[in-house]
């Protein structure tokens, strides 16, 4: 787990300025949430493309089988 450099530099921020500390915690959590959601969105896009590619391969395989059956019949 990565530690925000701001927290290392201002380790007494919680006791000196509680509002700034809460703001920093919210910013760090929000940034993490955005990162997780963007990763999830990318994974969904890749999965969708993979499914489309797989469906195309299945269709082409069916066409190939039909043509080869016609040749050998």
NORMO-V552175 format. One line per field, one symbol per residue. ss: DSSP state (2 for helix, 1 for strand, 0 for the rest). phi: phi as a letter, one per 20 degrees, with the letter a starting at -180 (. if undefined). Layout:
ss->???
phi->???
This chain:
ss->0000222220002222022222222222222222222222222222222222222222222222222222220
phi->.fdfgffffdfeffeebffffffffffffffffffffffffffffffffffffffffffffffffffffffee
